[in-house]
Amino acid sequence: METSIAGRSSRKRLVGQPLLYAISVFASLGVFLFGYDQGVMSGIITGPHFLKFFNEPKAFEVGTMVAVLEIGAFITSIAAGRVGDIIGRRGTLFIGACVFALGGAVQTFTPGFWIMVIGRVIAGFGVGLLSTIVPIYQSEISPPDHRGALACMEFTGNVFGYACSVWLDYFCSFIDSDMSWRIPLFVQCLIGALLAAGSLVMPESPRWLIDTDHDEEGMRVLVDLHGGDPEDVLAKAEFQEIKERVIFDRESGEGRTYAVMWKRYKRRVLLAMSSQAFAQLNGINVISYYAPRVFEEAGWVGRDAILMTGINAIIYVLSTLPPWYLVDRWGRRLILLTGAVVMGIALGFTGWWMYIDVPETPKAVVTCVIIYNAAFGYSWGPLPWLYPPEIMPLAVRAKGVSLSTATNWAFNFLVGEMTPVLQEVIEWRLYPMHGFFCACSFVVVYFLYPETKGVPLEEMDAVFGEEELEERLEDEESERASLVSRRSRQSRLSRSSSNKLPSLPGRGLLSRLLNRSEHAASYEPIRDGDE
């Protein structure tokens, strides 16, 4: 193995942090795509040429065109878990990008309502694959102390895609023809083709390679990520830790089905799903999909509503930058808690200003929406994409993340479909309603979410107390064995210790080499009584 790696290291290529950031940029195109898709519809559904072409669609028809994408995304996000395990993370990225580009083409050249709906569903198939596999891929190639920052950079790509689509909608609104809405839809095809091409040159996830017994390729990727030296101690330690985890999972005799995952990791699955559910129930798609309609409701008219949406989008992008620095310093919990508080207050005031309906209402609503978007971009935007792949073990990571992502798209569809109707039926009350869900998310995070900052993926069992439970069971078994034959037990322990590196309870070799004493104190196992 080392000979081939050394030979490969002689060729000039990206290694270390440049490779890591290059991978992150290309992977971010995957989330750029569905960020773009979320924003592109918000501007064109208020355009006069779009409304004329579709014969002045009713609120339910608009909601269907916007939200039907989530049906396709929901279906493939469930399938993506199995697809990602079979053909790998990189292959799933390629297929998702191609399908998304196809859906964009159907939407661009649609002759009517139902073909538009079909195009949205096809694009949704691609979005479902990408939104599931990109967070998994990102988490599996990222070092523990940069994992949060890289995931937040990825979300910035999502919001940047949203902002680009809104501003493209604004500039295309000056075109006096159907091209005013067909051009923004066609851009989806170009971005999808670029991501598909990029996925062909990106390395495969080293954890997937090792899990499928491609050890040499997996070690080669780890060496590249650690700087290109085939003798790098950290690369070898990480390879050993991943391989030991793979062997342990296989020797446990448990399958990798959804049923086994639910039975053994129910708490983790529910936490992963809840993070994505609250990301939608906290109200973001009321703004992302329907921001121009919200601003029109507040008093801005026509193109001015799209302009306000564009200004809001710029601030939204900027709000995603602080977590790059904060997420691996403050941790996940504090960011989620503070974000929920600010979002809930902003949504409450949005509804209140619409209720009193005074001359200051339009500007006040814009201010409240911008504050809300900034709080979401700093907290509940990036972290629900980071948290699920962090807490799920390698053996069922793709399946666990697929369930959490499917939850995202299910609630995404619910919010997207119902928002136009609720804007007409309950009017201003819609916004404090989502503010209530922000309060609920605060309570759930405060009492149930453990901190994962700085914890290597292979050591996440300690955060949930599972490693401690396994050690306790092993100790009980050893005590019973000692009653039968103390000498036999001592012999087994002696042979075992001579074949293993010395270990510290709850910490893997990689953590010890990185000297993570500061992180060891930052998380405590969840006791049985906490379940």
BAMARPA-319960 format. One record per residue (C-alpha): x, y, z; residue in one letter. Coordinates in steps of 0.2 Angstrom, whole numbers, padded with zeros to 4 digits, always signed. Layout:
N
XYZA;...
END
This chain:
531
+0000+0000+0000M;+0014+0012+0005E;+0023+0010-0011T;+0009+0015-0022S;+0005+0030-0011I;+0023+0036-0011A;+0023+0034-0030G;+0007+0044-0031R;+0014+0058-0019S;+0028+0062-0031S;+0015+0069-0043R;+0010+0087-0040K;-0008+0088-0034R;-0018+0096-0021L;-0016+0089-0003V;-0019+0095+0014G;-0030+0110+0017Q;-0030+0116-0001P;-0038+0099-0006L;-0050+0100+0009L;-0056+0117+0004Y;-0057+0113-0015A;-0068+0098-0010I;-0079+0109+0001S;-0081+0122-0013V;-0086+0109-0026F;-0097+0100-0013A;-0105+0117-0009S;-0111+0118-0027L;-0123+0104-0022G;-0131+0114-0009V;-0130+0130-0020F;-0141+0121-0032L;-0156+0118-0020F;-0153+0136-0012G;-0154+0143-0030Y;-0170+0132-0033D;-0178+0139-0017Q;-0175+0157-0022G;-0178+0156-0040V;-0197+0153-0039M;-0200+0167-0026S;-0196+0180-0039G;-0204+0173-0054I;-0221+0169-0047I;-0225+0187-0045T;-0219+0192-0062G;-0233+0198-0075P;-0227+0187-0089H;-0226+0172-0078F;-0244+0175-0071L;-0250+0178-0089K;-0242+0162-0096F;-0250+0152-0082F;-0267+0161-0083N;-0267+0170-0067E;-0264+0154-0056P;-0273+0153-0039K;-0264+0152-0022A;-0266+0133-0022F;-0258+0131-0039E;-0244+0143-0035V;-0241+0133-0019G;-0241+0117-0029T;-0228+0123-0042M;-0217+0129-0028V;-0219+0115-0016A;-0220+0100-0027V;-0202+0099-0029L;-0201+0093-0011E;-0211+0078-0015I;-0198+0072-0027G;-0184+0077-0014A;-0193+0067-0001F;-0193+0051-0011I;-0175+0052-0017T;-0169+0058+0000S;-0175+0041+0008I;-0168+0031-0007A;-0151+0041-0005A;-0146+0032+0010G;-0146+0015+0001R;-0139+0023-0015V;-0125+0031-0006G;-0120+0015+0003D;-0120+0005-0014I;-0112+0017-0027I;-0103+0028-0015G;-0104+0047-0010R;-0096+0053-0026R;-0107+0043-0038G;-0123+0049-0029T;-0117+0067-0031L;-0115+0064-0050F;-0132+0056-0052I;-0140+0070-0042G;-0132+0084-0052A;-0138+0076-0069C;-0156+0073-0063V;-0157+0091-0057F;-0151+0098-0073A;-0164+0087-0082L;-0177+0094-0071G;-0171+0112-0074G;-0172+0109-0093A;-0190+0103-0092V;-0195+0118-0082Q;-0187+0130-0094T;-0196+0124-0109F;-0212+0120-0101T;-0228+0123-0112P;-0240+0123-0097G;-0244+0120-0079F;-0243+0101-0078W;-0226+0100-0087I;-0219+0113-0075M;-0225+0102-0061V;-0217+0087-0068I;-0201+0097-0071G;-0201+0103-0053R;-0203+0084-0047V;-0189+0079-0058I;-0178+0093-0051A;-0184+0087-0033G;-0177+0070-0037F;-0160+0078-0039G;-0161+0089-0024V;-0166+0074-0013G;-0150+0065-0018L;-0139+0080-0016L;-0146+0087+0000S;-0143+0070+0008T;-0126+0065+0001I;-0117+0082+0002V;-0118+0083+0021P;-0112+0065+0023I;-0098+0068+0011Y;-0093+0084+0019Q;-0093+0076+0037S;-0083+0061+0032E;-0069+0071+0024I;-0068+0084+0037S;-0056+0084+0053P;-0065+0085+0069P;-0059+0102+0074D;-0064+0110+0057H;-0080+0099+0054R;-0092+0112+0060G;-0084+0127+0050A;-0083+0117+0034L;-0102+0112+0036A;-0106+0130+0039C;-0096+0136+0024M;-0106+0123+0014E;-0122+0131+0020F;-0116+0148+0015T;-0115+0140-0003G;-0134+0136-0001N;-0138+0154+0004V;-0127+0161-0009F;-0137+0151-0022G;-0153+0158-0015Y;-0146+0176-0016A;-0140+0173-0034C;-0157+0167-0039S;-0166+0182-0031V;-0155+0195-0040W;-0156+0186-0056L;-0175+0186-0054D;-0174+0205-0051Y;-0163+0209-0066F;-0173+0197-0078C;-0189+0206-0072S;-0184+0220-0084F;-0186+0208-0099I;-0202+0211-0107D;-0206+0193-0112S;-0207+0175-0106D;-0188+0175-0105M;-0190+0185-0089S;-0194+0169-0080W;-0187+0156-0092R;-0169+0162-0091I;-0168+0160-0072P;-0175+0142-0073L;-0162+0138-0087F;-0147+0143-0076V;-0151+0128-0065Q;-0146+0117-0080C;-0129+0125-0081L;-0125+0124-0062I;-0130+0105-0062G;-0119+0102-0077A;-0104+0110-0068L;-0107+0100-0052L;-0108+0084-0062A;-0091+0088-0070A;-0083+0092-0053G;-0089+0076-0045S;-0079+0066-0058L;-0063+0073-0051V;-0067+0074-0033M;-0060+0060-0021P;-0072+0047-0014E;-0075+0047+0005S;-0061+0038+0014P;-0074+0031+0026R;-0085+0024+0013W;-0069+0016+0004L;-0063+0008+0020I;-0081+0002+0024D;-0082-0007+0007T;-0064-0014+0009D;-0055-0003-0003H;-0042+0000+0011D;-0028+0006-0001E;-0039+0019-0009E;-0046+0025+0008G;-0028+0026+0015M;-0023+0036-0001R;-0037+0049+0002V;-0033+0051+0020L;-0014+0053+0016V;-0019+0067+0004D;-0031+0075+0016L;-0017+0075+0029H;-0004+0083+0018G;+0002+0070+0006G;+0015+0061+0017D;+0012+0042+0017P;+0021+0041+0033E;+0010+0054+0042D;+0006+0047+0060V;-0011+0056+0060L;-0017+0048+0043A;-0012+0031+0049K;-0020+0034+0066A;-0036+0039+0058E;-0036+0025+0046F;-0034+0013+0060Q;-0048+0021+0070E;-0060+0020+0055I;-0055+0002+0051K;-0057-0004+0069E;-0074+0004+0070R;-0079-0005+0053V;-0073-0022+0060I;-0082-0019+0077F;-0098-0015+0068D;-0096-0031+0057R;-0092-0042+0072E;-0107-0036+0082S;-0117-0046+0070G;-0131-0033+0068E;-0137-0028+0051G;-0138-0011+0043R;-0156-0010+0040T;-0167+0004+0045Y;-0175-0007+0058A;-0159-0011+0066V;-0154+0007+0066M;-0171+0012+0074W;-0169-0001+0087K;-0151+0003+0092R;-0150+0022+0088Y;-0168+0028+0091K;-0162+0043+0101R;-0150+0049+0088R;-0162+0046+0074V;-0176+0056+0082L;-0163+0071+0086L;-0157+0071+0068A;-0175+0071+0062M;-0181+0085+0074S;-0167+0096+0069S;-0173+0096+0051Q;-0191+0097+0056A;-0188+0113+0066F;-0178+0121+0053A;-0194+0121+0042Q;-0207+0124+0056L;-0197+0139+0062N;-0203+0148+0046G;-0188+0150+0034I;-0198+0145+0019N;-0211+0157+0022V;-0197+0169+0018I;-0187+0159+0006S;-0201+0154-0006Y;-0213+0169-0004Y;-0202+0184+0002A;-0209+0195-0012P;-0227+0190-0007R;-0223+0194+0011V;-0216+0211+0006F;-0231+0214-0005E;-0242+0210+0009E;-0233+0223+0020A;-0235+0236+0006G;-0221+0235-0006W;-0227+0233-0024V;-0221+0223-0039G;-0202+0225-0043R;-0199+0234-0027D;-0204+0218-0018A;-0191+0208-0027I;-0178+0222-0024L;-0182+0221-0005M;-0180+0202-0006T;-0163+0204-0015G;-0157+0216-0001I;-0163+0204+0012N;-0153+0190+0003A;-0137+0199+0004I;-0138+0201+0023I;-0144+0183+0024Y;-0127+0178+0015V;-0117+0188+0027L;-0126+0181+0042S;-0119+0164+0037T;-0101+0169+0039L;-0099+0171+0059P;-0103+0152+0061P;-0088+0148+0051W;-0078+0154+0066Y;-0090+0152+0081L;-0097+0134+0078V;-0081+0125+0083D;-0078+0137+0098R;-0095+0140+0105W;-0102+0123+0100G;-0119+0118+0092R;-0131+0121+0107R;-0127+0139+0111L;-0129+0144+0093I;-0146+0135+0091L;-0153+0142+0107L;-0148+0160+0103T;-0154+0158+0085G;-0171+0152+0091A;-0174+0166+0103V;-0170+0180+0090V;-0180+0171+0076M;-0195+0170+0088G;-0195+0188+0093I;-0193+0194+0075A;-0207+0183+0068L;-0218+0190+0083G;-0215+0208+0078F;-0217+0204+0059T;-0235+0199+0063G;-0238+0213+0075W;-0233+0226+0062W;-0244+0218+0049M;-0259+0218+0062Y;-0258+0237+0066I;-0255+0241+0048D;-0248+0259+0050V;-0238+0269+0037P;-0222+0263+0045E;-0227+0244+0043T;-0218+0241+0026P;-0201+0247+0032K;-0203+0238+0049A;-0208+0222+0041V;-0192+0222+0030V;-0182+0226+0046T;-0190+0211+0055C;-0188+0199+0041V;-0170+0204+0039I;-0166+0201+0057I;-0175+0184+0056Y;-0166+0179+0041N;-0149+0184+0049A;-0153+0174+0064A;-0158+0159+0054F;-0142+0160+0043G;-0132+0160+0059Y;-0140+0146+0068S;-0155+0135+0062W;-0149+0136+0044G;-0132+0127+0044P;-0133+0117+0060L;-0147+0105+0055P;-0136+0100+0040W;-0121+0097+0052L;-0129+0088+0067Y;-0136+0073+0059P;-0121+0066+0050P;-0111+0070+0066E;-0121+0060+0078I;-0125+0045+0066M;-0112+0030+0066P;-0103+0025+0050L;-0113+0009+0048A;-0130+0018+0047V;-0124+0036+0043R;-0131+0037+0026A;-0148+0029+0031K;-0149+0040+0046G;-0146+0056+0037V;-0158+0051+0023S;-0172+0050+0036L;-0167+0067+0043S;-0166+0074+0026T;-0183+0066+0021A;-0190+0075+0036T;-0183+0091+0030N;-0192+0089+0013W;-0208+0083+0021A;-0210+0098+0032F;-0203+0109+0018N;-0217+0103+0007F;-0230+0106+0021L;-0224+0124+0024V;-0222+0128+0005G;-0239+0121+0000E;-0249+0129+0015M;-0240+0146+0016T;-0250+0155+0001P;-0266+0148+0008V;-0262+0153+0026L;-0257+0170+0020Q;-0275+0173+0014E;-0284+0164+0028V;-0275+0169+0044I;-0265+0183+0037E;-0253+0191+0050W;-0256+0177+0062R;-0245+0166+0052L;-0229+0174+0058Y;-0232+0172+0077P;-0237+0154+0073M;-0220+0150+0067H;-0213+0161+0081G;-0221+0148+0093F;-0212+0134+0084F;-0195+0143+0088C;-0200+0143+0106A;-0203+0124+0105C;-0186+0121+0096S;-0177+0131+0110F;-0185+0119+0123V;-0180+0103+0114V;-0162+0109+0111V;-0160+0114+0129Y;-0166+0098+0136F;-0161+0085+0123L;-0147+0090+0112Y;-0129+0084+0118P;-0114+0095+0112E;-0104+0087+0098T;-0090+0101+0097K;-0073+0093+0093G;-0078+0075+0095V;-0071+0063+0082P;-0085+0054+0072L;-0079+0037+0078E;-0080+0043+0096E;-0098+0049+0096M;-0104+0034+0106D;-0096+0042+0121A;-0107+0057+0119V;-0123+0046+0120F;-0116+0035+0134G;-0116+0019+0122E;-0097+0016+0124E;-0099+0017+0143E;-0113+0005+0142L;-0103-0008+0132E;-0089-0006+0144E;-0100-0010+0159R;-0107-0025+0150L;-0090-0031+0146E;-0084-0029+0164D;-0099-0039+0171E;-0095-0053+0158E;-0077-0053+0164S;-0082-0054+0182E;-0093-0069+0179R;-0079-0077+0169A;-0066-0074+0183S;-0077-0084+0195L;-0074-0099+0184V;-0056-0097+0180S;-0046-0082+0186R;-0030-0088+0178R;-0039-0090+0161S;-0045-0072+0162R;-0028-0065+0166Q;-0021-0075+0151S;-0033-0068+0139R;-0031-0050+0146L;-0012-0052+0144S;-0013-0058+0126R;-0025-0044+0122S;-0015-0030+0129S;+0001-0036+0120S;-0008-0034+0103N;-0016-0017+0105K;-0010+0001+0107L;-0013+0007+0125P;-0030+0016+0126S;-0039+0029+0137L;-0057+0026+0142P;-0069+0035+0130G;-0055+0041+0118R;-0048+0035+0102G;-0030+0034+0096L;-0033+0049+0084L;-0039+0060+0099S;-0024+0056+0109R;-0012+0060+0095L;-0021+0076+0093L;-0019+0079+0112N;-0038+0083+0113R;-0038+0085+0132S;-0048+0101+0130E;-0061+0092+0120H;-0062+0077+0132A;-0069+0088+0145A;-0081+0096+0134S;-0093+0082+0132Y;-0100+0070+0145E;-0109+0053+0141P;-0128+0054+0143I;-0133+0043+0158R;-0146+0030+0157D;-0158+0041+0167G;-0157+0054+0154D;-0165+0043+0141E;
END
